[in-house]
Amino acid sequence: MKTLILYQSKCGSTKAYAEDIAKATGADVYPLKGFRLKKMKDYDTIVFGGWVQGGSIQGLDKFLSEYESIKDKNVLIFSTGMAFPTSDGRSLLIEQNLLDMYHIRFYMLQGSFDIKKLRPLERILIQRSLTNLVNDPANVNQKESLEKLSSEPLVVYDHQGIDKIVRVINTLSLTVEVNVKDKA
Ligand SMILES: Cc1cc2nc3c(=O)[nH]c(=O)nc-3n(C[C@H](O)[C@H](O)[C@H](O)COP(=O)(O)O)c2cc1C
């Protein structure tokens, strides 16, 4: 079974996650930018990971523009954001990114964040995102840690999220292999 991982990353967390998933599953991994989406037809399982900006998963629209050609395959999507993954936060991302219109599996991961690495305009944008996240009832238990992000970097590696995605991909591979053997 062939697995493809595409990603869009700004500061490196999503790229690192995509590469780690690829290493653990034997998948091919490429940045979304520059990848010819028509080539997705050569794979059985396709994973897309994008970083979150203002609630929107970056690169997702482009990736889903070719959804019709992969709708019969296994499609997994993960987002990387500074918010700690919760079921409310996940539901909000599904809603904001219209993910329930597609037959996909979705995983919300937490990635690193350092406001000091951003350009002045990006800092203004991030302040807006932070205010929205802090005021969102879905994040009531993370209010304090989110507020700290205006001044302190967040360095995280979402082992739980990555392990889960790797497990699912490996289970899907087994299912495909069993189906192929059954047909032989
Ligand atoms: C301008 C800007 C807006 C952001 N907005 C959000 C957001 O709405 N929700 C969130 O969880 N994280 C948000 N983040 C944090 C990033 O998604 C997070 O740092 C992620 O790890 C970046 O992934 P990358 O390292 O692959 O670029 C934002 C970051 C920037 C720079």
Ligand as a Chemical Component Dictionary entry (heavy atoms), coordinates in Angstrom:
data_LIG
# 
_chem_comp.id                   LIG 
_chem_comp.type                 NON-POLYMER 
_chem_comp.pdbx_formal_charge   0 
_chem_comp.three_letter_code    LIG 
# 
loop_
_chem_comp_atom.comp_id 
_chem_comp_atom.atom_id 
_chem_comp_atom.alt_atom_id 
_chem_comp_atom.type_symbol 
_chem_comp_atom.charge 
_chem_comp_atom.model_Cartn_x 
_chem_comp_atom.model_Cartn_y 
_chem_comp_atom.model_Cartn_z 
_chem_comp_atom.pdbx_ordinal 
LIG C1  C1  C 0 -0.514 34.809 12.048 1  
LIG C2  C2  C 0 -0.740 33.563 12.862 2  
LIG C3  C3  C 0 -2.037 33.187 13.222 3  
LIG C4  C4  C 0 -2.261 32.026 13.970 4  
LIG N1  N1  N 0 -3.535 31.672 14.306 5  
LIG C5  C5  C 0 -3.757 30.531 15.036 6  
LIG C6  C6  C 0 -5.079 30.105 15.368 7  
LIG O1  O1  O 0 -6.074 30.736 15.001 8  
LIG N2  N2  N 0 -5.237 28.981 16.097 9  
LIG C7  C7  C 0 -4.156 28.215 16.517 10 
LIG O2  O2  O 0 -4.358 27.199 17.205 11 
LIG N3  N3  N 0 -2.882 28.590 16.204 12 
LIG C8  C8  C 0 -2.667 29.715 15.470 13 
LIG N4  N4  N 0 -1.378 30.087 15.149 14 
LIG C9  C9  C 0 -0.250 29.255 15.637 15 
LIG C10 C10 C 0 0.306  28.314 14.591 16 
LIG O3  O3  O 0 -0.708 27.594 13.932 17 
LIG C11 C11 C 0 1.279  27.353 15.292 18 
LIG O4  O4  O 0 2.390  28.100 15.739 19 
LIG C12 C12 C 0 1.737  26.180 14.442 20 
LIG O5  O5  O 0 2.563  25.335 15.224 21 
LIG C13 C13 C 0 2.531  26.659 13.219 22 
LIG O6  O6  O 0 2.859  25.536 12.431 23 
LIG P1  P1  P 0 4.212  25.539 11.564 24 
LIG O7  O7  O 0 5.366  25.542 12.532 25 
LIG O8  O8  O 0 4.115  24.303 10.765 26 
LIG O9  O9  O 0 4.181  26.760 10.719 27 
LIG C14 C14 C 0 -1.145 31.218 14.392 28 
LIG C15 C15 C 0 0.166  31.610 14.020 29 
LIG C16 C16 C 0 0.364  32.745 13.268 30 
LIG C17 C17 C 0 1.768  33.103 12.865 31 
# 
loop_
_chem_comp_bond.comp_id 
_chem_comp_bond.atom_id_1 
_chem_comp_bond.atom_id_2 
_chem_comp_bond.value_order 
_chem_comp_bond.pdbx_ordinal 
LIG C1  C2  SING 1  
LIG C2  C3  SING 2  
LIG C2  C16 DOUB 3  
LIG C3  C4  DOUB 4  
LIG C4  N1  SING 5  
LIG C4  C14 SING 6  
LIG N1  C5  DOUB 7  
LIG C5  C6  SING 8  
LIG C5  C8  SING 9  
LIG C6  O1  DOUB 10 
LIG C6  N2  SING 11 
LIG N2  C7  SING 12 
LIG C7  O2  DOUB 13 
LIG C7  N3  SING 14 
LIG N3  C8  DOUB 15 
LIG C8  N4  SING 16 
LIG N4  C9  SING 17 
LIG N4  C14 SING 18 
LIG C9  C10 SING 19 
LIG C10 O3  SING 20 
LIG C10 C11 SING 21 
LIG C11 O4  SING 22 
LIG C11 C12 SING 23 
LIG C12 O5  SING 24 
LIG C12 C13 SING 25 
LIG C13 O6  SING 26 
LIG O6  P1  SING 27 
LIG P1  O7  DOUB 28 
LIG P1  O8  SING 29 
LIG P1  O9  SING 30 
LIG C14 C15 DOUB 31 
LIG C15 C16 SING 32 
LIG C16 C17 SING 33 
# 
